[in-house]
Amino acid sequence: MLINSGIDPRFLPSLPSPPHDTSEGSLLNQTVEIPASDQHIPARDQHIPTLDQLIHAPGLSTALDQNTPTLISTCEQNNSIRVVEQEIQEPNHGINISSVTLDQDMPSLGGGISALDTDNMPPLDLDAIFEIWDNDMLPPPMMNQSTDTEHALTLQIANNAMEELMKLLSMNEPFWFKSIHDGKFIFQREIYQKEYPRSNFLRGPVRIESSKDLREVNMNGAHLVEMFLNSEKWVDLFPTIVKRAQTIQEHESGLPGNRDGALQLMNAEIHTLSHLVPTREFVFLRYCKQIVAGAWVIGDVSVDSSKCKITPQAWRLPSGCLIQEMTPGLCSVSWVERVEVIENIQSRQIYKDVVGNHAYGAERWVSTLQRMCERFACALVETIPTCEAGRVIRSIEGRRSILQLAHRMVRTFCGTLDMKGGDTNFQNLTKINKGGVKVSVRVNTTEPGAPKGMILGAATTFRLPFSPQNVFDFLIDNKERPKWDVLFCGNEGHDIQRISTGTNPGNYISIVRPFIPGENSMMILQESYADALGSMLVYAPFDMDTISFAMKGKDTSLMPILPSGLTISPNVQSNVPEGQIDKSTGSLVTLMFQLLASSPSRVGMVDNEFVGLVKSLVTSTVEKIKVALNTPV
């Protein structure tokens, strides 16, 4: 299925091939057969071809000008790829949480607080809020003496952080002012440091990232709070930011019904849109406070804890959001994000400016929240929308099943985009940098929902002299797709189903059927989104039986899926002063492929030529994209 670098179509998952008309109308009216319950169980027998099968395709070695590689056991001493490379954690240099306090003295918040920005947020009675706040802090609970001190200090850290966050959320001047260029909030670090001097938490030279933003989101406030306080749902809410999250300890569950006073010790790893940007791991306290009816603050602050042994490279200063219900199902969310980062833990130069301006800021958090809340709302409709009717999905259960499968596809793609080990079932990882392409080799033996065996991942980042929106429009265009996507074998494709996931016309899920002569079994499930900070296209091939199984409304949680995709970020000009409009000089595109290299029975076999094969797939795809856009290769 490669063109000049491709996979023979004969190696696609095969099904009986009924004749079909390649005209648009015929495809729309064609019935997708739903298999009987005893015919096909995709959770068990969804077929994903292995790379060692694919390399025997007659056209593949010719296209790549390669010979069929000889498999080499990973047990042999002369194997040039170390397949099993356990990651070694550095020893924990943090101290027990019982000895940690915030390095600051917090004044009383009873006076001197300016009003909220009434242009952007419904007003609150701040005097009443802070009166409630001063009288309603979490009291030290009655506990065993052995844990009383530690728990009391944990509460002190949470309360101090919440006070600081409340001030950052509620006040603009003198700590924040709006840029006259783009209207974004600019943090006055020098003024803030004078009022609240503090030493750095991390060793060595550091930089502090500070940002603030506000959006309206379509979700009930209490439901939103519950998602923040459930680590698994929090990842679902921010799949393109939060790679994984875990609640280590629940200190307080909060009041029933509103979760006021909930306090948790959490661990999370967050990432951005490229493998060239290091992930950030935090151990932090999350504290929920209901300040008035219909308004909550969710506050985070990093801590050192003996319960989670990591060496922090980034430290979360008091950060979080104010959630205020405006009308039923609609909330205003104001977000403050402040992080201390070790200066020498840098992204590659190609992404340095993107990271410094947008990658981990408040704008990204709230724009992602806004988009995901729209997606959840689209998933909860009780009938199939008129614009989607008359196509291949005939039931609301089938629609929800496809939405869930696509969500897991995106979450899986984002979770592996950093090409970093550490997952419970993906600890065996080898990373190779080959000609600008980063290749990972990992072994899956027990992870549900992923194919078993050795999985090759390959990623690269490249520049294009076009706006992110223009690049995105090109990539999602089915008429342009055969110019670069090997799955289309040089043929156009057609959406046989499209599901809107938001107000942006580029935010949707689609089931695409390529017009491949004599090939009717392969379908492509894909999801795309776009916002001001970037965009993404994620896709995975499926056989017809598997897609039909999902469209029947069946459980797809164990269905093997191996997504590939592209992310697009603005290539921001260097040295743009904070508060001025960023001058984009084009786009940064990250492309990642994932392929099954071998089945479980041959999991110990890999070869450098396999790596060369997947590298050729990546580089040829990049070249095709550039040629299609008339860009020098």
Residue pairs with C-beta under 8 A, 6 or more apart in sequence:
1 7
1 8
1 9
1 11
1 12
1 486
1 487
1 489
2 59
2 60
2 63
2 486
2 617
2 620
3 63
3 486
3 489
3 490
4 63
4 620
5 63
5 64
5 486
5 616
5 617
5 620
5 621
6 59
6 60
6 63
6 486
6 489
7 49
7 54
7 57
7 60
7 486
8 54
8 57
8 58
8 59
8 60
9 489
9 516
9 518
9 519
10 57
11 49
11 53
11 54
11 57
12 49
12 519
12 521
12 522
12 541
13 47
13 48
13 49
13 521
13 522
13 541
13 542
13 543
14 521
14 543
15 520
15 521
15 543
15 544
15 545
17 518
17 519
17 520
17 521
18 520
20 26
20 27
20 30
20 520
21 27
22 515
24 494
27 494
27 496
27 513
28 390
28 391
28 496
30 392
30 496
31 392
32 392
32 496
32 544
32 547
32 548
32 551
33 544
33 548
34 548
34 549
34 551
34 552
35 545
35 548
35 549
39 545
40 545
40 546
40 549
41 549
42 545
42 546
42 549
42 550
42 556
42 559
43 555
43 556
43 557
43 558
43 559
43 560
44 558
46 542
46 543
46 546
46 559
46 560
47 543
48 451
48 560
48 562
48 596
49 596
50 453
50 596
50 597
50 598
50 599
51 456
51 595
51 596
51 597
51 598
51 610
51 613
51 614
52 71
52 597
52 598
52 602
52 605
52 610
54 60
54 595
55 61
55 66
55 68
55 69
55 610
55 613
56 68
60 66
61 67
61 68
64 613
64 616
66 609
66 612
66 613
66 616
67 609
69 607
69 608
69 609
69 610
69 613
70 607
70 609
71 602
71 605
71 606
71 607
72 78
72 79
72 605
72 606
72 607
73 79
73 604
73 605
74 81
74 82
74 83
74 84
74 604
74 605
74 606
75 604
79 606
80 608
81 430
81 432
81 441
81 606
81 607
81 608
81 611
82 430
83 428
83 430
83 441
83 443
83 454
83 604
83 606
84 428
84 430
84 443
85 428
85 429
85 430
86 427
86 428
87 421
87 422
87 427
87 429
89 309
89 310
90 311
91 309
91 311
92 306
92 309
92 310
92 311
93 311
94 283
94 304
94 305
94 306
94 309
94 310
94 311
94 312
95 304
95 306
96 150
96 304
96 305
96 306
97 150
97 153
97 154
97 157
97 265
97 303
97 304
97 305
97 306
97 307
98 149
98 150
98 153
98 154
99 153
100 153
100 157
100 303
100 304
101 153
101 156
101 157
101 160
102 157
102 160
102 161
102 164
102 198
102 301
103 198
103 199
103 201
104 160
104 164
104 196
104 197
104 198
106 160
106 163
106 164
106 196
108 134
109 130
109 133
109 134
109 163
109 166
109 167
110 130
110 131
110 134
113 126
113 130
113 167
113 170
113 171
114 170
114 171
114 172
114 173
115 123
115 126
116 123
116 124
116 126
116 170
117 172
117 214
120 214
120 334
121 214
121 324
121 332
121 334
122 324
122 326
122 332
124 291
124 292
124 295
124 324
125 292
126 170
128 292
129 291
129 292
130 166
132 291
132 292
133 163
133 166
133 289
133 291
137 159
138 155
138 158
138 159
138 252
138 261
138 263
140 148
140 151
140 152
140 155
141 151
141 252
143 151
151 251
154 251
154 263
154 265
154 285
154 303
155 251
155 263
157 285
157 301
157 303
158 263
158 285
158 287
158 299
158 301
159 287
161 285
161 287
161 299
161 300
161 301
161 318
162 287
162 289
162 297
162 299
162 318
164 196
164 318
165 297
165 299
165 318
165 319
165 320
165 336
166 291
166 297
167 175
168 175
168 176
168 212
168 318
168 336
168 338
169 297
169 320
169 321
169 322
169 334
169 336
170 322
172 178
172 185
174 188
174 191
175 187
175 188
175 191
175 192
176 185
176 186
176 187
176 188
176 212
177 185
177 186
177 188
178 184
178 185
178 186
179 185
179 186
179 579
179 580
180 579
181 579
181 580
181 581
182 579
182 580
182 581
184 213
184 363
184 579
185 211
185 212
185 213
186 578
186 579
187 210
187 211
187 212
187 338
189 208
189 210
200 206
200 340
201 302
201 312
201 315
201 340
202 312
202 313
202 314
202 315
202 340
202 341
202 342
203 342
204 342
204 343
204 344
205 342
205 343
205 344
206 340
206 341
206 342
206 343
207 340
207 341
207 343
208 317
208 338
208 339
208 340
208 341
209 337
209 338
209 339
209 341
209 356
209 360
209 361
210 336
210 337
210 338
211 336
211 337
211 338
211 361
211 362
211 363
212 334
212 335
212 336
212 337
212 362
213 334
213 335
213 361
213 362
213 363
213 365
213 366
213 367
214 332
214 333
214 334
214 335
214 366
215 332
215 333
215 366
215 367
215 369
215 370
216 326
216 330
216 331
216 332
216 333
216 370
217 224
217 330
217 331
217 333
217 366
217 369
217 370
217 373
218 329
218 330
218 370
218 373
218 374
218 377
219 329
219 330
219 331
219 373
219 376
219 377
220 325
220 328
220 329
220 331
221 294
221 295
221 296
221 323
221 324
221 325
221 331
222 257
222 258
222 259
224 323
224 331
224 333
224 373
225 258
225 259
225 288
225 296
225 298
225 323
226 233
226 259
227 233
227 234
227 236
227 237
228 234
228 237
228 286
228 288
228 298
229 254
229 259
229 262
229 264
229 286
229 288
229 298
230 247
231 245
231 246
231 247
231 266
231 268
232 245
234 242
234 245
234 268
235 242
235 243
235 244
235 245
235 411
236 372
236 407
236 411
237 369
237 372
238 365
238 368
238 369
238 372
239 372
239 407
239 410
239 411
239 414
240 273
240 368
240 410
240 414
240 536
241 270
241 271
241 272
241 364
241 365
241 368
242 268
242 269
242 270
243 268
243 269
243 270
243 271
243 279
243 414
243 415
243 418
244 268
244 269
244 415
244 423
245 266
245 267
245 268
245 269
246 266
246 267
246 268
247 264
247 265
247 266
248 264
248 265
248 266
248 267
248 283
248 305
248 307
248 308
249 264
249 265
249 307
250 262
250 263
250 264
250 265
251 263
251 264
251 265
252 261
252 262
252 263
253 259
253 262
254 260
254 261
254 262
254 263
254 288
255 261
255 290
258 290
258 296
259 288
259 290
259 296
260 288
260 289
260 290
260 296
261 288
261 289
262 286
262 287
262 288
263 285
263 286
263 287
263 288
264 285
264 286
265 283
265 284
265 285
265 303
265 305
265 307
266 283
266 284
266 285
266 286
267 281
267 282
267 283
267 284
267 308
267 310
268 281
268 282
268 284
269 279
269 280
269 281
269 282
269 422
270 279
270 280
270 281
270 282
270 360
271 277
271 279
271 280
271 414
271 417
271 418
272 351
272 354
272 355
272 359
272 360
273 359
273 417
273 534
273 536
273 567
273 568
273 569
273 590
274 351
274 417
274 459
274 461
274 567
274 569
274 588
274 590
275 417
275 418
275 419
275 438
275 459
275 461
275 590
275 592
276 347
276 348
276 350
276 351
276 461
276 590
277 347
277 348
277 351
277 354
277 355
277 359
277 418
278 313
278 345
278 347
278 418
279 418
279 420
280 313
280 314
280 339
280 341
280 360
281 310
281 312
281 313
281 314
282 300
282 302
282 312
282 314
282 315
282 316
283 302
283 303
283 304
283 305
283 307
283 308
283 310
283 312
284 300
284 301
284 302
284 303
284 316
285 300
285 301
285 303
286 298
286 299
286 300
287 298
287 299
287 300
288 296
288 297
288 298
288 299
289 296
289 297
289 299
290 296
291 297
294 324
294 325
295 322
295 323
295 324
295 325
296 322
296 323
297 320
297 321
297 322
297 323
298 320
298 321
298 323
299 318
299 319
299 320
300 316
300 318
300 319
300 320
301 316
301 317
301 318
301 319
302 312
302 315
302 316
302 317
304 312
313 341
313 342
313 345
314 339
314 340
314 341
314 342
314 345
315 339
315 340
315 341
316 338
316 339
317 338
317 339
317 340
318 336
318 338
319 336
319 337
319 338
319 339
320 335
320 336
321 333
321 334
321 335
321 336
321 365
321 366
322 332
322 333
322 334
323 331
323 332
323 333
324 331
324 332
324 333
324 334
325 331
326 332
333 366
333 369
333 370
335 362
335 365
335 366
336 362
337 360
337 361
337 362
337 365
339 360
346 352
347 354
347 355
348 461
350 461
350 463
350 588
351 359
351 461
351 569
351 588
353 572
353 573
353 574
353 576
354 569
354 570
354 571
354 572
354 588
357 572
357 576
357 582
358 364
358 533
358 569
358 570
358 572
359 569
363 532
363 533
364 533
367 531
367 532
367 533
368 531
371 502
371 504
371 507
371 529
371 531
374 501
374 502
374 503
374 507
375 403
375 407
375 501
375 502
375 507
378 403
378 499
378 500
378 501
378 502
379 400
379 403
381 396
382 396
383 396
384 393
384 394
384 395
384 396
384 399
385 500
387 500
388 399
388 497
388 498
388 499
388 500
391 496
391 497
391 498
392 496
392 497
392 511
392 551
393 399
393 402
393 497
393 499
393 551
394 551
395 551
395 552
395 553
397 552
397 553
398 550
398 551
398 552
398 553
399 499
400 553
401 550
401 551
401 552
401 553
401 554
401 555
401 556
402 497
402 499
402 509
402 511
402 525
402 550
402 551
403 499
403 501
403 509
404 556
404 557
405 525
405 550
405 556
405 559
405 561
406 509
406 525
406 526
406 527
407 527
408 449
408 556
408 557
408 561
409 525
409 527
409 538
409 539
409 540
409 561
409 563
410 527
410 536
410 538
410 563
412 449
412 450
412 561
412 563
413 538
413 563
413 564
413 565
413 592
415 423
416 457
416 592
416 594
417 459
417 567
417 590
417 592
419 431
419 438
419 440
419 457
419 459
419 592
420 429
421 427
421 428
421 429
421 442
423 447
424 447
425 444
425 445
425 446
425 447
426 442
426 443
426 444
426 447
428 442
428 443
429 440
429 441
429 442
430 440
430 441
430 442
431 438
431 439
431 440
432 438
432 439
432 440
432 441
432 611
433 439
434 611
434 612
434 615
435 615
435 619
436 460
436 619
437 458
437 459
437 460
437 615
437 618
437 619
438 458
438 459
438 460
439 456
439 457
439 458
439 611
439 614
439 615
440 456
440 457
440 458
441 454
441 455
441 456
441 457
441 597
441 606
441 611
442 454
442 455
442 457
443 453
443 454
443 455
443 603
444 450
444 451
444 452
444 453
444 455
445 452
445 600
445 603
448 557
448 558
449 557
449 558
449 559
449 560
449 561
450 560
450 561
450 562
451 560
451 562
451 596
452 560
452 599
452 600
453 596
453 597
453 598
453 599
453 600
453 602
453 603
454 596
454 597
454 598
454 602
454 603
454 605
454 606
455 562
455 594
455 595
455 596
455 597
456 594
456 595
456 596
456 597
456 610
456 611
456 614
457 592
457 593
457 594
457 595
458 592
458 593
458 595
458 614
458 615
458 617
458 618
459 590
459 591
459 592
459 593
459 618
460 590
460 591
460 618
460 619
460 622
461 588
461 589
461 590
461 591
462 588
462 589
462 591
462 622
462 626
463 571
463 586
463 587
463 588
463 589
464 471
464 586
464 587
464 589
464 625
464 626
464 629
464 631
465 585
465 586
465 631
466 474
466 586
466 587
466 629
467 570
467 584
467 586
467 587
468 530
468 534
468 535
468 568
468 569
468 570
468 584
468 587
469 530
469 535
471 535
471 568
471 587
471 589
471 629
472 506
472 528
472 530
472 535
472 537
472 568
473 506
474 480
474 628
474 629
475 481
475 537
475 566
475 568
475 625
476 506
476 528
476 537
478 492
478 493
478 494
478 495
478 512
479 492
480 628
481 488
481 492
481 493
482 488
482 489
482 490
482 491
482 492
482 493
482 514
483 624
483 625
483 627
483 628
484 621
484 624
484 625
484 628
485 621
486 617
486 621
487 514
487 522
487 524
487 539
487 541
488 514
488 516
489 514
489 516
489 519
491 514
491 515
491 516
491 517
492 514
492 515
493 512
493 513
493 514
493 515
493 524
494 512
494 513
494 515
495 510
495 511
495 512
496 511
496 512
496 513
496 523
497 510
497 511
498 508
498 509
498 510
498 511
499 508
499 509
499 510
500 507
500 508
501 507
501 508
501 509
501 527
501 529
502 508
502 529
504 529
504 530
504 531
506 528
506 529
506 530
506 535
507 528
507 529
507 530
508 527
508 528
509 525
509 526
509 527
510 525
510 526
510 527
510 528
511 523
511 524
511 525
511 547
512 523
512 524
512 525
512 526
512 539
513 522
513 523
513 524
514 522
514 524
516 522
520 544
521 543
521 544
522 541
522 542
522 543
522 544
523 541
523 542
523 543
523 544
523 547
524 539
524 540
524 541
524 542
525 539
525 540
525 542
525 547
526 537
526 538
526 539
526 540
527 537
527 538
527 539
528 535
528 536
528 537
528 538
529 535
529 536
530 536
533 569
533 570
534 567
534 568
534 569
534 570
535 567
535 568
536 565
536 566
536 567
536 568
537 565
537 566
538 563
538 564
538 565
539 563
539 564
539 565
540 561
540 562
540 563
540 564
546 559
549 556
549 559
550 556
550 559
562 594
562 595
562 596
563 594
564 592
564 593
564 594
565 591
565 592
566 589
566 590
566 591
566 592
567 589
567 590
568 587
568 588
568 589
569 587
569 588
569 590
570 582
570 584
570 587
570 588
571 584
571 585
571 586
571 587
571 588
572 582
572 583
572 584
572 585
573 582
573 583
573 584
573 585
576 582
576 583
589 625
591 618
591 621
591 622
593 614
593 617
593 618
593 621
595 614
595 617
597 606
597 610
598 605
598 606
623 633
626 632
626 633
627 633
